[in-house]
Amino acid sequence: MAYVITDACISCGACEADCPVGAISQGDDRYVIDPEKCIECGACEGTCPVGAPKAE
């Protein structure tokens, strides 16, 4: 299952910079993860200061 970014996102961009496959981009109110690109590596979850990315 791909990761998703929850409402806890503060739009800091840390996860986007650490995604090795470029699956994360700025959405309307928070960052979003493209499930087609996500390789479920967990890099986003490990770098987020508020724990917003979660495995579905």
C-alpha positions in Angstrom: 0.0 0.0 0.0 1.3 3.5 -0.9 1.9 6.1 1.8 -0.5 9.0 2.2 0.0 12.3 3.9 -2.5 13.0 6.7 -4.1 16.3 7.8 -1.2 16.7 10.3 1.0 18.0 7.4 2.4 21.5 8.1 3.7 21.9 4.4 7.3 22.1 5.4 8.5 20.2 2.3 10.9 17.9 4.2 9.2 14.8 2.8 9.3 16.0 -0.8 13.1 16.6 -0.6 13.7 13.1 0.8 11.5 11.1 -1.6 13.9 9.1 -3.8 11.3 8.6 -6.7 9.7 12.1 -6.7 6.3 10.8 -5.7 5.6 13.8 -3.4 4.3 17.2 -4.5 2.6 20.3 -3.1 -1.2 19.9 -3.1 -3.8 22.5 -2.4 -3.6 22.4 1.4 -0.8 19.9 2.1 1.7 17.7 0.3 0.4 14.7 -1.5 1.9 11.3 -2.6 1.3 9.9 -6.0 0.4 6.2 -5.3 1.6 5.2 -8.8 5.1 6.4 -8.0 5.4 5.5 -4.3 7.7 2.6 -3.7 6.7 2.4 0.0 10.3 3.0 1.2 9.2 5.0 4.3 11.7 7.9 3.7 8.9 10.4 4.0 7.7 9.0 7.3 11.2 9.0 8.8 11.9 12.7 7.9 8.6 14.3 8.7 8.7 16.4 11.9 5.0 15.8 12.6 4.6 12.2 11.4 2.1 13.1 8.7 3.0 10.4 6.1 1.5 7.1 7.0 1.3 3.7 5.2 -2.3 3.0 4.1 
